[in-house]
């Protein structure tokens, strides 16, 4: 294992999880602020809140978990290799 490369991937995954959270929050805020009313707007916002936001949060958690796993594996490998 190239510990440095795995650490870099772990960092990229952690950064990506943060980016996903930022995107979700920015879009949610934008949808609240946009001048759009009526049943279509209500349906759109409802789908966003009930389907899309939970899916984005699930993806963020999965990406974050992969990053943590990669960081842990790299750390364990570094510890073994240093002995």
PyMOL Python script that loads the backbone (N, CA, C, O; Angstrom):
from pymol import cmd

cmd.read_pdbstr("""\
ATOM      1  N   UNK A   1       0.840  -1.182   0.000  1.00  0.00           N
ATOM      2  CA  UNK A   1       0.000   0.000   0.000  1.00  0.00           C
ATOM      3  C   UNK A   1       0.882   1.241   0.000  1.00  0.00           C
ATOM      4  O   UNK A   1       1.863   1.325   0.740  1.00  0.00           O
ATOM      5  N   UNK A   2       0.520   2.193  -0.836  1.00  0.00           N
ATOM      6  CA  UNK A   2       1.174   3.500  -0.803  1.00  0.00           C
ATOM      7  C   UNK A   2       0.379   4.363   0.180  1.00  0.00           C
ATOM      8  O   UNK A   2      -0.666   4.915  -0.164  1.00  0.00           O
ATOM      9  N   UNK A   3       0.892   4.466   1.399  1.00  0.00           N
ATOM     10  CA  UNK A   3       0.183   5.143   2.484  1.00  0.00           C
ATOM     11  C   UNK A   3      -0.162   6.579   2.106  1.00  0.00           C
ATOM     12  O   UNK A   3      -1.266   7.048   2.385  1.00  0.00           O
ATOM     13  N   UNK A   4       0.767   7.271   1.479  1.00  0.00           N
ATOM     14  CA  UNK A   4       0.526   8.664   1.101  1.00  0.00           C
ATOM     15  C   UNK A   4      -0.646   8.802   0.132  1.00  0.00           C
ATOM     16  O   UNK A   4      -1.481   9.696   0.274  1.00  0.00           O
ATOM     17  N   UNK A   5      -0.697   7.913  -0.846  1.00  0.00           N
ATOM     18  CA  UNK A   5      -1.794   7.963  -1.811  1.00  0.00           C
ATOM     19  C   UNK A   5      -3.133   7.688  -1.137  1.00  0.00           C
ATOM     20  O   UNK A   5      -4.131   8.344  -1.433  1.00  0.00           O
ATOM     21  N   UNK A   6      -3.150   6.721  -0.235  1.00  0.00           N
ATOM     22  CA  UNK A   6      -4.396   6.400   0.458  1.00  0.00           C
ATOM     23  C   UNK A   6      -4.810   7.565   1.360  1.00  0.00           C
ATOM     24  O   UNK A   6      -5.998   7.865   1.473  1.00  0.00           O
ATOM     25  N   UNK A   7      -3.850   8.215   1.995  1.00  0.00           N
ATOM     26  CA  UNK A   7      -4.160   9.395   2.808  1.00  0.00           C
ATOM     27  C   UNK A   7      -4.725  10.518   1.940  1.00  0.00           C
ATOM     28  O   UNK A   7      -5.635  11.233   2.359  1.00  0.00           O
ATOM     29  N   UNK A   8      -4.187  10.671   0.735  1.00  0.00           N
ATOM     30  CA  UNK A   8      -4.695  11.697  -0.182  1.00  0.00           C
ATOM     31  C   UNK A   8      -6.135  11.394  -0.590  1.00  0.00           C
ATOM     32  O   UNK A   8      -6.975  12.292  -0.645  1.00  0.00           O
ATOM     33  N   UNK A   9      -6.409  10.126  -0.874  1.00  0.00           N
ATOM     34  CA  UNK A   9      -7.775   9.731  -1.233  1.00  0.00           C
ATOM     35  C   UNK A   9      -8.716   9.975  -0.052  1.00  0.00           C
ATOM     36  O   UNK A   9      -9.837  10.451  -0.231  1.00  0.00           O
ATOM     37  N   UNK A  10      -8.253   9.645   1.151  1.00  0.00           N
ATOM     38  CA  UNK A  10      -9.065   9.872   2.350  1.00  0.00           C
ATOM     39  C   UNK A  10      -9.411  11.354   2.478  1.00  0.00           C
ATOM     40  O   UNK A  10     -10.551  11.700   2.787  1.00  0.00           O
ATOM     41  N   UNK A  11      -8.450  12.213   2.246  1.00  0.00           N
ATOM     42  CA  UNK A  11      -8.671  13.665   2.319  1.00  0.00           C
ATOM     43  C   UNK A  11      -9.641  14.120   1.231  1.00  0.00           C
ATOM     44  O   UNK A  11     -10.527  14.936   1.487  1.00  0.00           O
ATOM     45  N   UNK A  12      -9.476  13.597   0.026  1.00  0.00           N
ATOM     46  CA  UNK A  12     -10.376  13.955  -1.066  1.00  0.00           C
ATOM     47  C   UNK A  12     -11.810  13.537  -0.748  1.00  0.00           C
ATOM     48  O   UNK A  12     -12.754  14.276  -1.026  1.00  0.00           O
ATOM     49  N   UNK A  13     -11.967  12.352  -0.166  1.00  0.00           N
ATOM     50  CA  UNK A  13     -13.300  11.883   0.196  1.00  0.00           C
ATOM     51  C   UNK A  13     -13.911  12.755   1.289  1.00  0.00           C
ATOM     52  O   UNK A  13     -15.094  13.091   1.233  1.00  0.00           O
ATOM     53  N   UNK A  14     -13.113  13.115   2.268  1.00  0.00           N
ATOM     54  CA  UNK A  14     -13.592  13.992   3.336  1.00  0.00           C
ATOM     55  C   UNK A  14     -14.011  15.349   2.771  1.00  0.00           C
ATOM     56  O   UNK A  14     -15.058  15.884   3.135  1.00  0.00           O
ATOM     57  N   UNK A  15     -13.197  15.893   1.891  1.00  0.00           N
ATOM     58  CA  UNK A  15     -13.523  17.171   1.250  1.00  0.00           C
ATOM     59  C   UNK A  15     -14.800  17.053   0.418  1.00  0.00           C
ATOM     60  O   UNK A  15     -15.634  17.959   0.424  1.00  0.00           O
ATOM     61  N   UNK A  16     -14.950  15.938  -0.297  1.00  0.00           N
ATOM     62  CA  UNK A  16     -16.139  15.728  -1.125  1.00  0.00           C
ATOM     63  C   UNK A  16     -17.394  15.661  -0.263  1.00  0.00           C
ATOM     64  O   UNK A  16     -18.434  16.200  -0.640  1.00  0.00           O
ATOM     65  N   UNK A  17     -17.304  15.006   0.887  1.00  0.00           N
ATOM     66  CA  UNK A  17     -18.452  14.935   1.801  1.00  0.00           C
ATOM     67  C   UNK A  17     -18.852  16.341   2.249  1.00  0.00           C
ATOM     68  O   UNK A  17     -20.039  16.663   2.306  1.00  0.00           O
ATOM     69  N   UNK A  18     -17.870  17.167   2.563  1.00  0.00           N
ATOM     70  CA  UNK A  18     -18.159  18.554   2.947  1.00  0.00           C
ATOM     71  C   UNK A  18     -18.790  19.319   1.784  1.00  0.00           C
ATOM     72  O   UNK A  18     -19.720  20.100   1.980  1.00  0.00           O
ATOM     73  N   UNK A  19     -18.281  19.090   0.580  1.00  0.00           N
ATOM     74  CA  UNK A  19     -18.835  19.758  -0.600  1.00  0.00           C
ATOM     75  C   UNK A  19     -20.297  19.368  -0.821  1.00  0.00           C
ATOM     76  O   UNK A  19     -21.127  20.218  -1.144  1.00  0.00           O
ATOM     77  N   UNK A  20     -20.607  18.092  -0.648  1.00  0.00           N
ATOM     78  CA  UNK A  20     -21.984  17.624  -0.823  1.00  0.00           C
ATOM     79  C   UNK A  20     -22.900  18.324   0.173  1.00  0.00           C
ATOM     80  O   UNK A  20     -23.999  18.750  -0.182  1.00  0.00           O
ATOM     81  N   UNK A  21     -22.454  18.441   1.407  1.00  0.00           N
ATOM     82  CA  UNK A  21     -23.243  19.128   2.434  1.00  0.00           C
ATOM     83  C   UNK A  21     -23.457  20.588   2.062  1.00  0.00           C
ATOM     84  O   UNK A  21     -24.563  21.110   2.202  1.00  0.00           O
ATOM     85  N   UNK A  22     -22.414  21.243   1.593  1.00  0.00           N
ATOM     86  CA  UNK A  22     -22.518  22.650   1.193  1.00  0.00           C
ATOM     87  C   UNK A  22     -23.490  22.814   0.028  1.00  0.00           C
ATOM     88  O   UNK A  22     -24.320  23.723   0.033  1.00  0.00           O
ATOM     89  N   UNK A  23     -23.390  21.948  -0.954  1.00  0.00           N
ATOM     90  CA  UNK A  23     -24.286  22.010  -2.114  1.00  0.00           C
ATOM     91  C   UNK A  23     -25.734  21.836  -1.677  1.00  0.00           C
ATOM     92  O   UNK A  23     -26.612  22.589  -2.099  1.00  0.00           O
ATOM     93  N   UNK A  24     -25.977  20.850  -0.835  1.00  0.00           N
ATOM     94  CA  UNK A  24     -27.344  20.601  -0.353  1.00  0.00           C
ATOM     95  C   UNK A  24     -27.891  21.821   0.378  1.00  0.00           C
ATOM     96  O   UNK A  24     -29.031  22.223   0.147  1.00  0.00           O
ATOM     97  N   UNK A  25     -27.094  22.406   1.248  1.00  0.00           N
ATOM     98  CA  UNK A  25     -27.549  23.569   2.016  1.00  0.00           C
ATOM     99  C   UNK A  25     -27.778  24.778   1.111  1.00  0.00           C
ATOM    100  O   UNK A  25     -28.760  25.502   1.273  1.00  0.00           O
ATOM    101  N   UNK A  26     -26.872  24.994   0.158  1.00  0.00           N
ATOM    102  CA  UNK A  26     -27.018  26.127  -0.762  1.00  0.00           C
ATOM    103  C   UNK A  26     -28.280  25.988  -1.616  1.00  0.00           C
ATOM    104  O   UNK A  26     -29.024  26.951  -1.798  1.00  0.00           O
ATOM    105  N   UNK A  27     -28.511  24.790  -2.133  1.00  0.00           N
ATOM    106  CA  UNK A  27     -29.691  24.578  -2.968  1.00  0.00           C
ATOM    107  C   UNK A  27     -30.977  24.675  -2.150  1.00  0.00           C
ATOM    108  O   UNK A  27     -31.970  25.231  -2.618  1.00  0.00           O
ATOM    109  N   UNK A  28     -30.962  24.142  -0.944  1.00  0.00           N
ATOM    110  CA  UNK A  28     -32.139  24.244  -0.076  1.00  0.00           C
ATOM    111  C   UNK A  28     -32.453  25.708   0.215  1.00  0.00           C
ATOM    112  O   UNK A  28     -33.611  26.122   0.159  1.00  0.00           O
ATOM    113  N   UNK A  29     -31.437  26.478   0.520  1.00  0.00           N
ATOM    114  CA  UNK A  29     -31.617  27.905   0.772  1.00  0.00           C
ATOM    115  C   UNK A  29     -32.146  28.607  -0.472  1.00  0.00           C
ATOM    116  O   UNK A  29     -33.055  29.434  -0.386  1.00  0.00           O
ATOM    117  N   UNK A  30     -31.584  28.280  -1.610  1.00  0.00           N
ATOM    118  CA  UNK A  30     -32.035  28.881  -2.862  1.00  0.00           C
ATOM    119  C   UNK A  30     -33.487  28.569  -3.166  1.00  0.00           C
ATOM    120  O   UNK A  30     -34.227  29.427  -3.647  1.00  0.00           O
ATOM    121  N   UNK A  31     -33.894  27.341  -2.885  1.00  0.00           N
ATOM    122  CA  UNK A  31     -35.287  26.968  -3.132  1.00  0.00           C
ATOM    123  C   UNK A  31     -36.247  27.704  -2.201  1.00  0.00           C
ATOM    124  O   UNK A  31     -37.382  27.994  -2.579  1.00  0.00           O
ATOM    125  N   UNK A  32     -35.797  28.002  -1.000  1.00  0.00           N
ATOM    126  CA  UNK A  32     -36.634  28.760  -0.068  1.00  0.00           C
ATOM    127  C   UNK A  32     -36.763  30.211  -0.514  1.00  0.00           C
ATOM    128  O   UNK A  32     -37.813  30.829  -0.342  1.00  0.00           O
ATOM    129  N   UNK A  33     -35.696  30.747  -1.086  1.00  0.00           N
ATOM    130  CA  UNK A  33     -35.647  32.173  -1.422  1.00  0.00           C
ATOM    131  C   UNK A  33     -36.221  32.515  -2.795  1.00  0.00           C
ATOM    132  O   UNK A  33     -36.555  33.672  -3.053  1.00  0.00           O
ATOM    133  N   UNK A  34     -36.340  31.529  -3.673  1.00  0.00           N
ATOM    134  CA  UNK A  34     -36.794  31.806  -5.032  1.00  0.00           C
ATOM    135  C   UNK A  34     -38.273  32.222  -5.023  1.00  0.00           C
ATOM    136  O   UNK A  34     -39.079  31.702  -4.252  1.00  0.00           O
ATOM    137  N   UNK A  35     -38.596  33.164  -5.893  1.00  0.00           N
ATOM    138  CA  UNK A  35     -39.975  33.647  -6.018  1.00  0.00           C
ATOM    139  C   UNK A  35     -40.735  32.673  -6.912  1.00  0.00           C
ATOM    140  O   UNK A  35     -40.820  32.854  -8.126  1.00  0.00           O
ATOM    141  N   UNK A  36     -41.285  31.637  -6.284  1.00  0.00           N
ATOM    142  CA  UNK A  36     -42.006  30.599  -7.030  1.00  0.00           C
ATOM    143  C   UNK A  36     -43.073  30.055  -6.104  1.00  0.00           C
ATOM    144  O   UNK A  36     -42.771  29.467  -5.065  1.00  0.00           O
ATOM    145  N   UNK A  37     -44.321  30.255  -6.487  1.00  0.00           N
ATOM    146  CA  UNK A  37     -45.442  29.826  -5.661  1.00  0.00           C
ATOM    147  C   UNK A  37     -46.392  28.980  -6.482  1.00  0.00           C
ATOM    148  O   UNK A  37     -46.356  28.986  -7.712  1.00  0.00           O
ATOM    149  N   UNK A  38     -47.237  28.257  -5.785  1.00  0.00           N
ATOM    150  CA  UNK A  38     -48.251  27.450  -6.439  1.00  0.00           C
ATOM    151  C   UNK A  38     -47.993  25.969  -6.251  1.00  0.00           C
ATOM    152  O   UNK A  38     -47.006  25.563  -5.638  1.00  0.00           O
ATOM    153  N   UNK A  39     -48.909  25.165  -6.795  1.00  0.00           N
ATOM    154  CA  UNK A  39     -48.822  23.719  -6.597  1.00  0.00           C
ATOM    155  C   UNK A  39     -47.551  23.096  -7.183  1.00  0.00           C
ATOM    156  O   UNK A  39     -46.982  22.179  -6.591  1.00  0.00           O
ATOM    157  N   UNK A  40     -47.110  23.584  -8.326  1.00  0.00           N
ATOM    158  CA  UNK A  40     -45.879  23.037  -8.913  1.00  0.00           C
ATOM    159  C   UNK A  40     -44.680  23.318  -8.018  1.00  0.00           C
ATOM    160  O   UNK A  40     -43.826  22.454  -7.816  1.00  0.00           O
ATOM    161  N   UNK A  41     -44.625  24.526  -7.488  1.00  0.00           N
ATOM    162  CA  UNK A  41     -43.526  24.885  -6.580  1.00  0.00           C
ATOM    163  C   UNK A  41     -43.592  24.043  -5.313  1.00  0.00           C
ATOM    164  O   UNK A  41     -42.566  23.576  -4.818  1.00  0.00           O
ATOM    165  N   UNK A  42     -44.795  23.851  -4.793  1.00  0.00           N
ATOM    166  CA  UNK A  42     -44.959  23.031  -3.590  1.00  0.00           C
ATOM    167  C   UNK A  42     -44.525  21.591  -3.846  1.00  0.00           C
ATOM    168  O   UNK A  42     -43.838  20.984  -3.024  1.00  0.00           O
ATOM    169  N   UNK A  43     -44.934  21.048  -4.998  1.00  0.00           N
ATOM    170  CA  UNK A  43     -44.534  19.677  -5.354  1.00  0.00           C
ATOM    171  C   UNK A  43     -43.021  19.570  -5.501  1.00  0.00           C
ATOM    172  O   UNK A  43     -42.401  18.622  -5.019  1.00  0.00           O
ATOM    173  N   UNK A  44     -42.444  20.551  -6.171  1.00  0.00           N
ATOM    174  CA  UNK A  44     -40.997  20.547  -6.392  1.00  0.00           C
ATOM    175  C   UNK A  44     -40.256  20.579  -5.061  1.00  0.00           C
ATOM    176  O   UNK A  44     -39.355  19.775  -4.822  1.00  0.00           O
ATOM    177  N   UNK A  45     -40.640  21.512  -4.202  1.00  0.00           N
ATOM    178  CA  UNK A  45     -39.984  21.628  -2.890  1.00  0.00           C
ATOM    179  C   UNK A  45     -40.230  20.384  -2.036  1.00  0.00           C
ATOM    180  O   UNK A  45     -39.347  19.947  -1.297  1.00  0.00           O
ATOM    181  N   UNK A  46     -41.420  19.824  -2.140  1.00  0.00           N
ATOM    182  CA  UNK A  46     -41.725  18.606  -1.399  1.00  0.00           C
ATOM    183  C   UNK A  46     -40.842  17.450  -1.830  1.00  0.00           C
ATOM    184  O   UNK A  46     -40.335  16.702  -0.994  1.00  0.00           O
ATOM    185  N   UNK A  47     -40.658  17.304  -3.132  1.00  0.00           N
ATOM    186  CA  UNK A  47     -39.776  16.253  -3.643  1.00  0.00           C
ATOM    187  C   UNK A  47     -38.346  16.503  -3.209  1.00  0.00           C
ATOM    188  O   UNK A  47     -37.631  15.571  -2.841  1.00  0.00           O
ATOM    189  N   UNK A  48     -37.930  17.752  -3.252  1.00  0.00           N
ATOM    190  CA  UNK A  48     -36.575  18.102  -2.811  1.00  0.00           C
ATOM    191  C   UNK A  48     -36.362  17.659  -1.362  1.00  0.00           C
ATOM    192  O   UNK A  48     -35.390  16.975  -1.042  1.00  0.00           O
ATOM    193  N   UNK A  49     -37.293  18.064  -0.498  1.00  0.00           N
ATOM    194  CA  UNK A  49     -37.153  17.781   0.935  1.00  0.00           C
ATOM    195  C   UNK A  49     -37.321  16.296   1.264  1.00  0.00           C
ATOM    196  O   UNK A  49     -36.609  15.769   2.119  1.00  0.00           O
ATOM    197  N   UNK A  50     -38.246  15.625   0.598  1.00  0.00           N
ATOM    198  CA  UNK A  50     -38.540  14.239   0.979  1.00  0.00           C
ATOM    199  C   UNK A  50     -37.667  13.211   0.274  1.00  0.00           C
ATOM    200  O   UNK A  50     -37.430  12.129   0.811  1.00  0.00           O
ATOM    201  N   UNK A  51     -37.188  13.533  -0.920  1.00  0.00           N
ATOM    202  CA  UNK A  51     -36.418  12.555  -1.698  1.00  0.00           C
ATOM    203  C   UNK A  51     -34.956  12.942  -1.888  1.00  0.00           C
ATOM    204  O   UNK A  51     -34.052  12.157  -1.601  1.00  0.00           O
ATOM    205  N   UNK A  52     -34.739  14.150  -2.370  1.00  0.00           N
ATOM    206  CA  UNK A  52     -33.389  14.541  -2.776  1.00  0.00           C
ATOM    207  C   UNK A  52     -32.484  14.821  -1.579  1.00  0.00           C
ATOM    208  O   UNK A  52     -31.357  14.328  -1.533  1.00  0.00           O
ATOM    209  N   UNK A  53     -32.959  15.602  -0.614  1.00  0.00           N
ATOM    210  CA  UNK A  53     -32.120  15.920   0.550  1.00  0.00           C
ATOM    211  C   UNK A  53     -31.697  14.651   1.290  1.00  0.00           C
ATOM    212  O   UNK A  53     -30.512  14.497   1.588  1.00  0.00           O
ATOM    213  N   UNK A  54     -32.624  13.732   1.599  1.00  0.00           N
ATOM    214  CA  UNK A  54     -32.179  12.504   2.273  1.00  0.00           C
ATOM    215  C   UNK A  54     -31.187  11.692   1.434  1.00  0.00           C
ATOM    216  O   UNK A  54     -30.259  11.094   1.980  1.00  0.00           O
ATOM    217  N   UNK A  55     -31.377  11.669   0.116  1.00  0.00           N
ATOM    218  CA  UNK A  55     -30.437  10.941  -0.743  1.00  0.00           C
ATOM    219  C   UNK A  55     -29.055  11.586  -0.706  1.00  0.00           C
ATOM    220  O   UNK A  55     -28.046  10.887  -0.613  1.00  0.00           O
ATOM    221  N   UNK A  56     -29.004  12.909  -0.777  1.00  0.00           N
ATOM    222  CA  UNK A  56     -27.718  13.607  -0.693  1.00  0.00           C
ATOM    223  C   UNK A  56     -27.047  13.365   0.655  1.00  0.00           C
ATOM    224  O   UNK A  56     -25.833  13.172   0.726  1.00  0.00           O
ATOM    225  N   UNK A  57     -27.839  13.377   1.721  1.00  0.00           N
ATOM    226  CA  UNK A  57     -27.273  13.137   3.048  1.00  0.00           C
ATOM    227  C   UNK A  57     -26.741  11.710   3.169  1.00  0.00           C
ATOM    228  O   UNK A  57     -25.709  11.480   3.798  1.00  0.00           O
ATOM    229  N   UNK A  58     -27.441  10.767   2.571  1.00  0.00           N
ATOM    230  CA  UNK A  58     -26.979   9.378   2.592  1.00  0.00           C
ATOM    231  C   UNK A  58     -25.674   9.235   1.805  1.00  0.00           C
ATOM    232  O   UNK A  58     -24.754   8.546   2.245  1.00  0.00           O
ATOM    233  N   UNK A  59     -25.597   9.877   0.662  1.00  0.00           N
ATOM    234  CA  UNK A  59     -24.367   9.846  -0.134  1.00  0.00           C
ATOM    235  C   UNK A  59     -23.229  10.494   0.644  1.00  0.00           C
ATOM    236  O   UNK A  59     -22.117   9.967   0.673  1.00  0.00           O
ATOM    237  N   UNK A  60     -23.500  11.633   1.276  1.00  0.00           N
ATOM    238  CA  UNK A  60     -22.473  12.324   2.055  1.00  0.00           C
ATOM    239  C   UNK A  60     -21.943  11.418   3.156  1.00  0.00           C
ATOM    240  O   UNK A  60     -20.732  11.330   3.360  1.00  0.00           O
ATOM    241  N   UNK A  61     -22.842  10.743   3.867  1.00  0.00           N
ATOM    242  CA  UNK A  61     -22.418   9.850   4.948  1.00  0.00           C
ATOM    243  C   UNK A  61     -21.596   8.681   4.415  1.00  0.00           C
ATOM    244  O   UNK A  61     -20.619   8.275   5.044  1.00  0.00           O
ATOM    245  N   UNK A  62     -21.981   8.139   3.265  1.00  0.00           N
ATOM    246  CA  UNK A  62     -21.235   7.026   2.674  1.00  0.00           C
ATOM    247  C   UNK A  62     -19.841   7.472   2.239  1.00  0.00           C
ATOM    248  O   UNK A  62     -18.862   6.762   2.469  1.00  0.00           O
ATOM    249  N   UNK A  63     -19.750   8.634   1.620  1.00  0.00           N
ATOM    250  CA  UNK A  63     -18.456   9.168   1.184  1.00  0.00           C
ATOM    251  C   UNK A  63     -17.584   9.466   2.398  1.00  0.00           C
ATOM    252  O   UNK A  63     -16.388   9.175   2.398  1.00  0.00           O
ATOM    253  N   UNK A  64     -18.185  10.044   3.426  1.00  0.00           N
ATOM    254  CA  UNK A  64     -17.462  10.346   4.659  1.00  0.00           C
ATOM    255  C   UNK A  64     -16.941   9.061   5.315  1.00  0.00           C
ATOM    256  O   UNK A  64     -15.807   9.021   5.793  1.00  0.00           O
ATOM    257  N   UNK A  65     -17.766   8.025   5.336  1.00  0.00           N
ATOM    258  CA  UNK A  65     -17.359   6.744   5.926  1.00  0.00           C
ATOM    259  C   UNK A  65     -16.211   6.118   5.138  1.00  0.00           C
ATOM    260  O   UNK A  65     -15.290   5.554   5.728  1.00  0.00           O
ATOM    261  N   UNK A  66     -16.261   6.213   3.829  1.00  0.00           N
ATOM    262  CA  UNK A  66     -15.161   5.692   3.010  1.00  0.00           C
ATOM    263  C   UNK A  66     -13.873   6.452   3.286  1.00  0.00           C
ATOM    264  O   UNK A  66     -12.800   5.853   3.369  1.00  0.00           O
ATOM    265  N   UNK A  67     -13.974   7.754   3.426  1.00  0.00           N
ATOM    266  CA  UNK A  67     -12.798   8.556   3.748  1.00  0.00           C
ATOM    267  C   UNK A  67     -12.208   8.176   5.089  1.00  0.00           C
ATOM    268  O   UNK A  67     -10.990   8.058   5.228  1.00  0.00           O
ATOM    269  N   UNK A  68     -13.066   7.984   6.076  1.00  0.00           N
ATOM    270  CA  UNK A  68     -12.596   7.577   7.403  1.00  0.00           C
ATOM    271  C   UNK A  68     -11.948   6.204   7.356  1.00  0.00           C
ATOM    272  O   UNK A  68     -10.924   5.972   7.998  1.00  0.00           O
ATOM    273  N   UNK A  69     -12.539   5.303   6.603  1.00  0.00           N
ATOM    274  CA  UNK A  69     -11.983   3.959   6.469  1.00  0.00           C
ATOM    275  C   UNK A  69     -10.616   3.997   5.796  1.00  0.00           C
ATOM    276  O   UNK A  69      -9.684   3.321   6.231  1.00  0.00           O
ATOM    277  N   UNK A  70     -10.500   4.783   4.743  1.00  0.00           N
ATOM    278  CA  UNK A  70      -9.214   4.901   4.049  1.00  0.00           C
ATOM    279  C   UNK A  70      -8.159   5.498   4.973  1.00  0.00           C
ATOM    280  O   UNK A  70      -7.021   5.029   4.998  1.00  0.00           O
ATOM    281  N   UNK A  71      -8.527   6.525   5.728  1.00  0.00           N
ATOM    282  CA  UNK A  71      -7.579   7.155   6.653  1.00  0.00           C
ATOM    283  C   UNK A  71      -7.139   6.168   7.732  1.00  0.00           C
ATOM    284  O   UNK A  71      -5.962   6.109   8.086  1.00  0.00           O
ATOM    285  N   UNK A  72      -8.081   5.405   8.243  1.00  0.00           N
ATOM    286  CA  UNK A  72      -7.764   4.408   9.275  1.00  0.00           C
ATOM    287  C   UNK A  72      -6.828   3.340   8.720  1.00  0.00           C
ATOM    288  O   UNK A  72      -5.845   2.973   9.364  1.00  0.00           O
ATOM    289  N   UNK A  73      -7.132   2.845   7.531  1.00  0.00           N
ATOM    290  CA  UNK A  73      -6.284   1.819   6.914  1.00  0.00           C
ATOM    291  C   UNK A  73      -4.879   2.341   6.652  1.00  0.00           C
ATOM    292  O   UNK A  73      -3.899   1.628   6.868  1.00  0.00           O
ATOM    293  N   UNK A  74      -4.778   3.571   6.191  1.00  0.00           N
ATOM    294  CA  UNK A  74      -3.460   4.161   5.937  1.00  0.00           C
ATOM    295  C   UNK A  74      -2.685   4.309   7.239  1.00  0.00           C
ATOM    296  O   UNK A  74      -1.488   4.028   7.295  1.00  0.00           O
ATOM    297  N   UNK A  75      -3.372   4.751   8.277  1.00  0.00           N
ATOM    298  CA  UNK A  75      -2.728   4.920   9.577  1.00  0.00           C
ATOM    299  C   UNK A  75      -2.240   3.586  10.130  1.00  0.00           C
ATOM    300  O   UNK A  75      -1.126   3.489  10.646  1.00  0.00           O
ATOM    301  N   UNK A  76      -3.070   2.571  10.021  1.00  0.00           N
ATOM    302  CA  UNK A  76      -2.682   1.239  10.495  1.00  0.00           C
ATOM    303  C   UNK A  76      -1.489   0.705   9.705  1.00  0.00           C
ATOM    304  O   UNK A  76      -0.571   0.114  10.273  1.00  0.00           O
ATOM    305  N   UNK A  77      -1.513   0.920   8.392  1.00  0.00           N
ATOM    306  CA  UNK A  77      -0.402   0.451   7.559  1.00  0.00           C
ATOM    307  C   UNK A  77       0.879   1.194   7.908  1.00  0.00           C
ATOM    308  O   UNK A  77       1.951   0.591   7.965  1.00  0.00           O
ATOM    309  N   UNK A  78       0.778   2.487   8.138  1.00  0.00           N
ATOM    310  CA  UNK A  78       1.955   3.278   8.498  1.00  0.00           C
ATOM    311  C   UNK A  78       2.539   2.787   9.818  1.00  0.00           C
ATOM    312  O   UNK A  78       3.758   2.715   9.972  1.00  0.00           O
ATOM    313  N   UNK A  79       1.672   2.451  10.767  1.00  0.00           N
ATOM    314  CA  UNK A  79       2.142   1.961  12.066  1.00  0.00           C
ATOM    315  C   UNK A  79       2.853   0.623  11.923  1.00  0.00           C
ATOM    316  O   UNK A  79       3.892   0.404  12.545  1.00  0.00           O
ATOM    317  N   UNK A  80       2.306  -0.264  11.116  1.00  0.00           N
ATOM    318  CA  UNK A  80       2.915  -1.582  10.899  1.00  0.00           C
ATOM    319  C   UNK A  80       4.238  -1.438  10.154  1.00  0.00           C
ATOM    320  O   UNK A  80       5.219  -2.109  10.476  1.00  0.00           O
ATOM    321  N   UNK A  81       4.258  -0.567   9.167  1.00  0.00           N
ATOM    322  CA  UNK A  81       5.462  -0.398   8.345  1.00  0.00           C
ATOM    323  C   UNK A  81       6.605   0.256   9.105  1.00  0.00           C
ATOM    324  O   UNK A  81       7.768   0.068   8.749  1.00  0.00           O
ATOM    325  N   UNK A  82       6.294   1.016  10.140  1.00  0.00           N
ATOM    326  CA  UNK A  82       7.350   1.724  10.865  1.00  0.00           C
ATOM    327  C   UNK A  82       8.045   0.841  11.891  1.00  0.00           C
ATOM    328  O   UNK A  82       9.035   1.258  12.493  1.00  0.00           O
ATOM    329  N   UNK A  83       7.550  -0.355  12.097  1.00  0.00           N
ATOM    330  CA  UNK A  83       8.174  -1.256  13.074  1.00  0.00           C
ATOM    331  C   UNK A  83       9.150  -2.188  12.422  1.00  0.00           C
ATOM    332  O   UNK A  83       9.764  -3.012  13.100  1.00  0.00           O
TER     333      UNK A  83
END
""", "prot")
cmd.dss("prot")
cmd.show_as("cartoon", "prot")
cmd.util.cbc("prot")
cmd.orient("prot")
